[in-house]
Amino acid sequence: MDVPKGHLAVYVGENKKKRAVVPLSYLKHPSFQDLLSRVEEEFGFNHSIGGLTIP
């Protein structure tokens, strides 16, 4: 599945990952930045799936 210009794919879940396509503008939102910081602290960003993964 292609990701439209101006969006990014985010995979959510541990065993059964679901893919969400979100606008890049979310990266500027304080709540999304907080979520990404918490995920990085707990899990890091080194995932073999090739996209941003939030367990």
PDB file of N, H, CA, C and O in Angstrom:
ATOM      1  N   MET A   1       0.842  -1.175   0.000  1.00  0.00           N
ATOM      2  CA  MET A   1       0.000   0.000   0.000  1.00  0.00           C
ATOM      3  C   MET A   1       0.892   1.245   0.000  1.00  0.00           C
ATOM      4  O   MET A   1       1.828   1.337   0.794  1.00  0.00           O
ATOM      5  N   ASP A   2       0.616   2.164  -0.854  1.00  0.00           N
ATOM      6  H   ASP A   2      -0.144   2.090  -1.499  1.00  0.00           H
ATOM      7  CA  ASP A   2       1.396   3.395  -0.947  1.00  0.00           C
ATOM      8  C   ASP A   2       1.000   4.376   0.148  1.00  0.00           C
ATOM      9  O   ASP A   2      -0.125   4.369   0.647  1.00  0.00           O
ATOM     10  N   VAL A   3       1.963   5.218   0.502  1.00  0.00           N
ATOM     11  H   VAL A   3       2.877   5.224   0.096  1.00  0.00           H
ATOM     12  CA  VAL A   3       1.712   6.283   1.463  1.00  0.00           C
ATOM     13  C   VAL A   3       1.632   7.574   0.670  1.00  0.00           C
ATOM     14  O   VAL A   3       2.569   7.914  -0.052  1.00  0.00           O
ATOM     15  N   PRO A   4       0.516   8.307   0.794  1.00  0.00           N
ATOM     16  CA  PRO A   4       0.372   9.553   0.037  1.00  0.00           C
ATOM     17  C   PRO A   4       1.425  10.584   0.443  1.00  0.00           C
ATOM     18  O   PRO A   4       1.934  10.560   1.564  1.00  0.00           O
ATOM     19  N   LYS A   5       1.736  11.472  -0.469  1.00  0.00           N
ATOM     20  H   LYS A   5       1.322  11.491  -1.379  1.00  0.00           H
ATOM     21  CA  LYS A   5       2.681  12.533  -0.196  1.00  0.00           C
ATOM     22  C   LYS A   5       2.172  13.349   0.995  1.00  0.00           C
ATOM     23  O   LYS A   5       0.987  13.672   1.081  1.00  0.00           O
ATOM     24  N   GLY A   6       3.090  13.677   1.913  1.00  0.00           N
ATOM     25  H   GLY A   6       4.053  13.415   1.843  1.00  0.00           H
ATOM     26  CA  GLY A   6       2.718  14.453   3.084  1.00  0.00           C
ATOM     27  C   GLY A   6       2.205  13.609   4.241  1.00  0.00           C
ATOM     28  O   GLY A   6       1.658  14.145   5.205  1.00  0.00           O
ATOM     29  N   HIS A   7       2.379  12.290   4.153  1.00  0.00           N
ATOM     30  H   HIS A   7       2.824  11.855   3.370  1.00  0.00           H
ATOM     31  CA  HIS A   7       1.932  11.371   5.197  1.00  0.00           C
ATOM     32  C   HIS A   7       3.056  10.399   5.541  1.00  0.00           C
ATOM     33  O   HIS A   7       4.047  10.304   4.817  1.00  0.00           O
ATOM     34  N   LEU A   8       2.895   9.670   6.661  1.00  0.00           N
ATOM     35  H   LEU A   8       2.089   9.747   7.249  1.00  0.00           H
ATOM     36  CA  LEU A   8       3.836   8.623   7.010  1.00  0.00           C
ATOM     37  C   LEU A   8       3.068   7.435   7.554  1.00  0.00           C
ATOM     38  O   LEU A   8       1.967   7.580   8.085  1.00  0.00           O
ATOM     39  N   ALA A   9       3.658   6.260   7.416  1.00  0.00           N
ATOM     40  H   ALA A   9       4.552   6.142   6.984  1.00  0.00           H
ATOM     41  CA  ALA A   9       3.037   5.038   7.924  1.00  0.00           C
ATOM     42  C   ALA A   9       3.532   4.784   9.336  1.00  0.00           C
ATOM     43  O   ALA A   9       4.723   4.900   9.625  1.00  0.00           O
ATOM     44  N   VAL A  10       2.603   4.438  10.204  1.00  0.00           N
ATOM     45  H   VAL A  10       1.636   4.344   9.970  1.00  0.00           H
ATOM     46  CA  VAL A  10       2.908   4.098  11.583  1.00  0.00           C
ATOM     47  C   VAL A  10       2.310   2.725  11.851  1.00  0.00           C
ATOM     48  O   VAL A  10       1.141   2.483  11.551  1.00  0.00           O
ATOM     49  N   TYR A  11       3.113   1.825  12.417  1.00  0.00           N
ATOM     50  H   TYR A  11       4.063   2.022  12.661  1.00  0.00           H
ATOM     51  CA  TYR A  11       2.643   0.495  12.757  1.00  0.00           C
ATOM     52  C   TYR A  11       2.429   0.427  14.260  1.00  0.00           C
ATOM     53  O   TYR A  11       3.314   0.791  15.035  1.00  0.00           O
ATOM     54  N   VAL A  12       1.258  -0.038  14.671  1.00  0.00           N
ATOM     55  H   VAL A  12       0.540  -0.334  14.041  1.00  0.00           H
ATOM     56  CA  VAL A  12       0.895  -0.059  16.083  1.00  0.00           C
ATOM     57  C   VAL A  12       0.588  -1.485  16.507  1.00  0.00           C
ATOM     58  O   VAL A  12      -0.151  -2.196  15.825  1.00  0.00           O
ATOM     59  N   GLY A  13       1.159  -1.907  17.643  1.00  0.00           N
ATOM     60  H   GLY A  13       1.759  -1.330  18.197  1.00  0.00           H
ATOM     61  CA  GLY A  13       0.906  -3.233  18.181  1.00  0.00           C
ATOM     62  C   GLY A  13       2.187  -4.026  18.303  1.00  0.00           C
ATOM     63  O   GLY A  13       3.211  -3.675  17.717  1.00  0.00           O
ATOM     64  N   GLU A  14       2.119  -5.098  19.068  1.00  0.00           N
ATOM     65  H   GLU A  14       1.287  -5.383  19.544  1.00  0.00           H
ATOM     66  CA  GLU A  14       3.304  -5.941  19.252  1.00  0.00           C
ATOM     67  C   GLU A  14       3.257  -7.165  18.358  1.00  0.00           C
ATOM     68  O   GLU A  14       4.112  -7.320  17.486  1.00  0.00           O
ATOM     69  N   ASN A  15       2.285  -8.033  18.550  1.00  0.00           N
ATOM     70  H   ASN A  15       1.590  -7.907  19.258  1.00  0.00           H
ATOM     71  CA  ASN A  15       2.206  -9.257  17.761  1.00  0.00           C
ATOM     72  C   ASN A  15       1.477  -9.037  16.442  1.00  0.00           C
ATOM     73  O   ASN A  15       1.961  -9.427  15.379  1.00  0.00           O
ATOM     74  N   LYS A  16       0.344  -8.427  16.520  1.00  0.00           N
ATOM     75  H   LYS A  16      -0.049  -8.110  17.384  1.00  0.00           H
ATOM     76  CA  LYS A  16      -0.477  -8.190  15.334  1.00  0.00           C
ATOM     77  C   LYS A  16      -0.472  -6.692  15.046  1.00  0.00           C
ATOM     78  O   LYS A  16      -1.300  -5.949  15.574  1.00  0.00           O
ATOM     79  N   LYS A  17       0.458  -6.255  14.212  1.00  0.00           N
ATOM     80  H   LYS A  17       1.131  -6.858  13.783  1.00  0.00           H
ATOM     81  CA  LYS A  17       0.620  -4.831  13.933  1.00  0.00           C
ATOM     82  C   LYS A  17      -0.462  -4.328  12.975  1.00  0.00           C
ATOM     83  O   LYS A  17      -0.796  -4.975  11.983  1.00  0.00           O
ATOM     84  N   LYS A  18      -0.994  -3.156  13.307  1.00  0.00           N
ATOM     85  H   LYS A  18      -0.722  -2.630  14.113  1.00  0.00           H
ATOM     86  CA  LYS A  18      -1.935  -2.492  12.417  1.00  0.00           C
ATOM     87  C   LYS A  18      -1.242  -1.262  11.859  1.00  0.00           C
ATOM     88  O   LYS A  18      -0.506  -0.578  12.570  1.00  0.00           O
ATOM     89  N   ARG A  19      -1.479  -0.987  10.599  1.00  0.00           N
ATOM     90  H   ARG A  19      -2.077  -1.542  10.022  1.00  0.00           H
ATOM     91  CA  ARG A  19      -0.837   0.131   9.920  1.00  0.00           C
ATOM     92  C   ARG A  19      -1.801   1.307   9.858  1.00  0.00           C
ATOM     93  O   ARG A  19      -2.966   1.165   9.486  1.00  0.00           O
ATOM     94  N   ALA A  20      -1.282   2.469  10.234  1.00  0.00           N
ATOM     95  H   ALA A  20      -0.336   2.584  10.536  1.00  0.00           H
ATOM     96  CA  ALA A  20      -2.056   3.703  10.129  1.00  0.00           C
ATOM     97  C   ALA A  20      -1.244   4.687   9.301  1.00  0.00           C
ATOM     98  O   ALA A  20      -0.025   4.768   9.453  1.00  0.00           O
ATOM     99  N   VAL A  21      -1.898   5.424   8.443  1.00  0.00           N
ATOM    100  H   VAL A  21      -2.888   5.358   8.320  1.00  0.00           H
ATOM    101  CA  VAL A  21      -1.238   6.458   7.652  1.00  0.00           C
ATOM    102  C   VAL A  21      -1.682   7.796   8.226  1.00  0.00           C
ATOM    103  O   VAL A  21      -2.869   8.123   8.225  1.00  0.00           O
ATOM    104  N   VAL A  22      -0.703   8.571   8.723  1.00  0.00           N
ATOM    105  H   VAL A  22       0.261   8.305   8.723  1.00  0.00           H
ATOM    106  CA  VAL A  22      -1.018   9.839   9.384  1.00  0.00           C
ATOM    107  C   VAL A  22      -0.335  10.995   8.666  1.00  0.00           C
ATOM    108  O   VAL A  22       0.719  10.816   8.057  1.00  0.00           O
ATOM    109  N   PRO A  23      -0.928  12.166   8.735  1.00  0.00           N
ATOM    110  CA  PRO A  23      -0.314  13.342   8.108  1.00  0.00           C
ATOM    111  C   PRO A  23       0.997  13.723   8.803  1.00  0.00           C
ATOM    112  O   PRO A  23       1.133  13.558  10.015  1.00  0.00           O
ATOM    113  N   LEU A  24       1.944  14.225   8.041  1.00  0.00           N
ATOM    114  H   LEU A  24       1.834  14.359   7.056  1.00  0.00           H
ATOM    115  CA  LEU A  24       3.212  14.674   8.611  1.00  0.00           C
ATOM    116  C   LEU A  24       3.011  15.794   9.626  1.00  0.00           C
ATOM    117  O   LEU A  24       3.832  15.970  10.525  1.00  0.00           O
ATOM    118  N   SER A  25       1.940  16.541   9.491  1.00  0.00           N
ATOM    119  H   SER A  25       1.273  16.397   8.761  1.00  0.00           H
ATOM    120  CA  SER A  25       1.672  17.632  10.419  1.00  0.00           C
ATOM    121  C   SER A  25       1.520  17.130  11.848  1.00  0.00           C
ATOM    122  O   SER A  25       1.704  17.903  12.788  1.00  0.00           O
ATOM    123  N   TYR A  26       1.188  15.849  12.037  1.00  0.00           N
ATOM    124  H   TYR A  26       1.038  15.221  11.273  1.00  0.00           H
ATOM    125  CA  TYR A  26       1.081  15.278  13.387  1.00  0.00           C
ATOM    126  C   TYR A  26       2.422  15.327  14.115  1.00  0.00           C
ATOM    127  O   TYR A  26       2.458  15.377  15.344  1.00  0.00           O
ATOM    128  N   LEU A  27       3.524  15.314  13.362  1.00  0.00           N
ATOM    129  H   LEU A  27       3.494  15.274  12.363  1.00  0.00           H
ATOM    130  CA  LEU A  27       4.848  15.329  13.982  1.00  0.00           C
ATOM    131  C   LEU A  27       5.088  16.611  14.768  1.00  0.00           C
ATOM    132  O   LEU A  27       5.936  16.634  15.660  1.00  0.00           O
ATOM    133  N   LYS A  28       4.360  17.672  14.455  1.00  0.00           N
ATOM    134  H   LYS A  28       3.671  17.653  13.731  1.00  0.00           H
ATOM    135  CA  LYS A  28       4.503  18.949  15.164  1.00  0.00           C
ATOM    136  C   LYS A  28       3.581  19.050  16.377  1.00  0.00           C
ATOM    137  O   LYS A  28       3.748  19.948  17.202  1.00  0.00           O
ATOM    138  N   HIS A  29       2.625  18.156  16.495  1.00  0.00           N
ATOM    139  H   HIS A  29       2.489  17.426  15.824  1.00  0.00           H
ATOM    140  CA  HIS A  29       1.650  18.225  17.579  1.00  0.00           C
ATOM    141  C   HIS A  29       2.300  17.759  18.885  1.00  0.00           C
ATOM    142  O   HIS A  29       2.914  16.692  18.918  1.00  0.00           O
ATOM    143  N   PRO A  30       2.172  18.545  19.966  1.00  0.00           N
ATOM    144  CA  PRO A  30       2.824  18.199  21.239  1.00  0.00           C
ATOM    145  C   PRO A  30       2.431  16.807  21.768  1.00  0.00           C
ATOM    146  O   PRO A  30       3.281  16.110  22.323  1.00  0.00           O
ATOM    147  N   SER A  31       1.196  16.400  21.614  1.00  0.00           N
ATOM    148  H   SER A  31       0.506  16.967  21.164  1.00  0.00           H
ATOM    149  CA  SER A  31       0.774  15.082  22.110  1.00  0.00           C
ATOM    150  C   SER A  31       1.458  13.962  21.340  1.00  0.00           C
ATOM    151  O   SER A  31       1.863  12.960  21.929  1.00  0.00           O
ATOM    152  N   PHE A  32       1.591  14.126  20.022  1.00  0.00           N
ATOM    153  H   PHE A  32       1.262  14.940  19.543  1.00  0.00           H
ATOM    154  CA  PHE A  32       2.253  13.104  19.208  1.00  0.00           C
ATOM    155  C   PHE A  32       3.742  13.064  19.533  1.00  0.00           C
ATOM    156  O   PHE A  32       4.332  11.986  19.594  1.00  0.00           O
ATOM    157  N   GLN A  33       4.351  14.226  19.743  1.00  0.00           N
ATOM    158  H   GLN A  33       3.871  15.101  19.693  1.00  0.00           H
ATOM    159  CA  GLN A  33       5.764  14.279  20.119  1.00  0.00           C
ATOM    160  C   GLN A  33       5.992  13.594  21.462  1.00  0.00           C
ATOM    161  O   GLN A  33       6.981  12.884  21.644  1.00  0.00           O
ATOM    162  N   ASP A  34       5.072  13.811  22.402  1.00  0.00           N
ATOM    163  H   ASP A  34       4.269  14.388  22.255  1.00  0.00           H
ATOM    164  CA  ASP A  34       5.176  13.149  23.705  1.00  0.00           C
ATOM    165  C   ASP A  34       5.082  11.637  23.541  1.00  0.00           C
ATOM    166  O   ASP A  34       5.853  10.894  24.149  1.00  0.00           O
ATOM    167  N   LEU A  35       4.139  11.184  22.723  1.00  0.00           N
ATOM    168  H   LEU A  35       3.513  11.787  22.230  1.00  0.00           H
ATOM    169  CA  LEU A  35       3.991   9.748  22.465  1.00  0.00           C
ATOM    170  C   LEU A  35       5.278   9.171  21.884  1.00  0.00           C
ATOM    171  O   LEU A  35       5.748   8.127  22.336  1.00  0.00           O
ATOM    172  N   LEU A  36       5.848   9.838  20.892  1.00  0.00           N
ATOM    173  H   LEU A  36       5.466  10.686  20.524  1.00  0.00           H
ATOM    174  CA  LEU A  36       7.079   9.349  20.268  1.00  0.00           C
ATOM    175  C   LEU A  36       8.240   9.313  21.262  1.00  0.00           C
ATOM    176  O   LEU A  36       9.053   8.390  21.229  1.00  0.00           O
ATOM    177  N   SER A  37       8.322  10.303  22.138  1.00  0.00           N
ATOM    178  H   SER A  37       7.661  11.053  22.165  1.00  0.00           H
ATOM    179  CA  SER A  37       9.382  10.325  23.149  1.00  0.00           C
ATOM    180  C   SER A  37       9.247   9.149  24.106  1.00  0.00           C
ATOM    181  O   SER A  37      10.236   8.506  24.459  1.00  0.00           O
ATOM    182  N   ARG A  38       8.014   8.874  24.521  1.00  0.00           N
ATOM    183  H   ARG A  38       7.211   9.397  24.234  1.00  0.00           H
ATOM    184  CA  ARG A  38       7.786   7.753  25.442  1.00  0.00           C
ATOM    185  C   ARG A  38       8.113   6.415  24.776  1.00  0.00           C
ATOM    186  O   ARG A  38       8.696   5.528  25.399  1.00  0.00           O
ATOM    187  N   VAL A  39       7.734   6.281  23.512  1.00  0.00           N
ATOM    188  H   VAL A  39       7.260   7.001  23.005  1.00  0.00           H
ATOM    189  CA  VAL A  39       8.026   5.044  22.782  1.00  0.00           C
ATOM    190  C   VAL A  39       9.535   4.872  22.616  1.00  0.00           C
ATOM    191  O   VAL A  39      10.062   3.775  22.799  1.00  0.00           O
ATOM    192  N   GLU A  40      10.223   5.948  22.272  1.00  0.00           N
ATOM    193  H   GLU A  40       9.796   6.840  22.124  1.00  0.00           H
ATOM    194  CA  GLU A  40      11.678   5.869  22.103  1.00  0.00           C
ATOM    195  C   GLU A  40      12.354   5.467  23.410  1.00  0.00           C
ATOM    196  O   GLU A  40      13.258   4.631  23.401  1.00  0.00           O
ATOM    197  N   GLU A  41      11.933   6.050  24.535  1.00  0.00           N
ATOM    198  H   GLU A  41      11.199   6.729  24.542  1.00  0.00           H
ATOM    199  CA  GLU A  41      12.534   5.726  25.822  1.00  0.00           C
ATOM    200  C   GLU A  41      12.351   4.255  26.180  1.00  0.00           C
ATOM    201  O   GLU A  41      13.275   3.605  26.670  1.00  0.00           O
ATOM    202  N   GLU A  42      11.157   3.741  25.931  1.00  0.00           N
ATOM    203  H   GLU A  42      10.407   4.269  25.533  1.00  0.00           H
ATOM    204  CA  GLU A  42      10.864   2.373  26.342  1.00  0.00           C
ATOM    205  C   GLU A  42      11.299   1.316  25.338  1.00  0.00           C
ATOM    206  O   GLU A  42      11.783   0.254  25.731  1.00  0.00           O
ATOM    207  N   PHE A  43      11.132   1.592  24.043  1.00  0.00           N
ATOM    208  H   PHE A  43      10.738   2.454  23.724  1.00  0.00           H
ATOM    209  CA  PHE A  43      11.359   0.558  23.027  1.00  0.00           C
ATOM    210  C   PHE A  43      12.456   0.896  22.030  1.00  0.00           C
ATOM    211  O   PHE A  43      12.988  -0.010  21.389  1.00  0.00           O
ATOM    212  N   GLY A  44      12.812   2.161  21.876  1.00  0.00           N
ATOM    213  H   GLY A  44      12.380   2.897  22.397  1.00  0.00           H
ATOM    214  CA  GLY A  44      13.756   2.571  20.837  1.00  0.00           C
ATOM    215  C   GLY A  44      13.061   2.598  19.480  1.00  0.00           C
ATOM    216  O   GLY A  44      11.865   2.324  19.382  1.00  0.00           O
ATOM    217  N   PHE A  45      13.806   2.926  18.450  1.00  0.00           N
ATOM    218  H   PHE A  45      14.778   3.149  18.530  1.00  0.00           H
ATOM    219  CA  PHE A  45      13.223   3.016  17.113  1.00  0.00           C
ATOM    220  C   PHE A  45      13.864   2.060  16.126  1.00  0.00           C
ATOM    221  O   PHE A  45      13.703   2.242  14.919  1.00  0.00           O
ATOM    222  N   ASN A  46      14.579   1.056  16.584  1.00  0.00           N
ATOM    223  H   ASN A  46      14.710   0.908  17.565  1.00  0.00           H
ATOM    224  CA  ASN A  46      15.235   0.099  15.703  1.00  0.00           C
ATOM    225  C   ASN A  46      14.303  -1.088  15.453  1.00  0.00           C
ATOM    226  O   ASN A  46      14.344  -2.079  16.182  1.00  0.00           O
ATOM    227  N   HIS A  47      13.465  -0.981  14.420  1.00  0.00           N
ATOM    228  H   HIS A  47      13.432  -0.175  13.829  1.00  0.00           H
ATOM    229  CA  HIS A  47      12.505  -2.036  14.118  1.00  0.00           C
ATOM    230  C   HIS A  47      12.713  -2.535  12.698  1.00  0.00           C
ATOM    231  O   HIS A  47      12.942  -1.752  11.776  1.00  0.00           O
ATOM    232  N   SER A  48      12.632  -3.825  12.540  1.00  0.00           N
ATOM    233  H   SER A  48      12.446  -4.461  13.289  1.00  0.00           H
ATOM    234  CA  SER A  48      12.923  -4.451  11.244  1.00  0.00           C
ATOM    235  C   SER A  48      11.824  -4.252  10.210  1.00  0.00           C
ATOM    236  O   SER A  48      12.047  -4.532   9.032  1.00  0.00           O
ATOM    237  N   ILE A  49      10.660  -3.785  10.602  1.00  0.00           N
ATOM    238  H   ILE A  49      10.479  -3.557  11.558  1.00  0.00           H
ATOM    239  CA  ILE A  49       9.543  -3.659   9.663  1.00  0.00           C
ATOM    240  C   ILE A  49       9.769  -2.515   8.664  1.00  0.00           C
ATOM    241  O   ILE A  49       9.133  -2.474   7.610  1.00  0.00           O
ATOM    242  N   GLY A  50      10.677  -1.585   9.000  1.00  0.00           N
ATOM    243  H   GLY A  50      11.193  -1.619   9.855  1.00  0.00           H
ATOM    244  CA  GLY A  50      11.022  -0.522   8.065  1.00  0.00           C
ATOM    245  C   GLY A  50      10.199   0.729   8.212  1.00  0.00           C
ATOM    246  O   GLY A  50      10.397   1.678   7.454  1.00  0.00           O
ATOM    247  N   GLY A  51       9.286   0.770   9.153  1.00  0.00           N
ATOM    248  H   GLY A  51       9.125  -0.001   9.769  1.00  0.00           H
ATOM    249  CA  GLY A  51       8.479   1.952   9.388  1.00  0.00           C
ATOM    250  C   GLY A  51       8.481   2.285  10.863  1.00  0.00           C
ATOM    251  O   GLY A  51       9.023   1.534  11.673  1.00  0.00           O
ATOM    252  N   LEU A  52       7.893   3.381  11.207  1.00  0.00           N
ATOM    253  H   LEU A  52       7.453   3.992  10.549  1.00  0.00           H
ATOM    254  CA  LEU A  52       7.776   3.774  12.600  1.00  0.00           C
ATOM    255  C   LEU A  52       6.833   2.792  13.285  1.00  0.00           C
ATOM    256  O   LEU A  52       5.684   2.638  12.870  1.00  0.00           O
ATOM    257  N   THR A  53       7.317   2.127  14.334  1.00  0.00           N
ATOM    258  H   THR A  53       8.251   2.252  14.671  1.00  0.00           H
ATOM    259  CA  THR A  53       6.523   1.114  15.024  1.00  0.00           C
ATOM    260  C   THR A  53       6.307   1.538  16.463  1.00  0.00           C
ATOM    261  O   THR A  53       7.257   1.880  17.167  1.00  0.00           O
ATOM    262  N   ILE A  54       5.054   1.514  16.900  1.00  0.00           N
ATOM    263  H   ILE A  54       4.282   1.236  16.328  1.00  0.00           H
ATOM    264  CA  ILE A  54       4.688   1.824  18.277  1.00  0.00           C
ATOM    265  C   ILE A  54       4.075   0.568  18.879  1.00  0.00           C
ATOM    266  O   ILE A  54       2.922   0.243  18.594  1.00  0.00           O
ATOM    267  N   PRO A  55       4.843  -0.148  19.718  1.00  0.00           N
ATOM    268  CA  PRO A  55       4.337  -1.389  20.303  1.00  0.00           C
ATOM    269  C   PRO A  55       3.139  -1.148  21.230  1.00  0.00           C
ATOM    270  O   PRO A  55       2.599  -2.096  21.799  1.00  0.00           O
TER     271      PRO A  55
END
